């Protein structure tokens, strides 16, 4: 009986995981499209994050501006990665908050 309960839980977890993958993909595509629409250069992704170059300001400036809005994404300082930002895909509400803050931060900067 115990083995059957464990097996049923494992099967249920797979279904939940697959549903979460579908949600992440849909959210990633929506955010990718919005970033591109706003002029940010976004690289293709099959992961749970997006890699992009900001349309306005430097990556470091945008990173710092987002932090002032309590949005934490990744900036990898360095000669090959310093112009880019990485945002992990979260919930729809989290991504809306990120996009709103990014719009606010970006509108206060000049194009490169």
Beta strands, then each sheet from edge to edge (+ up, - down):
strand 1: 41-42
strand 2: 49-53
strand 3: 74-75
strand 4: 85-88
sheet 1: 1+ 2- 4+ 3-
end
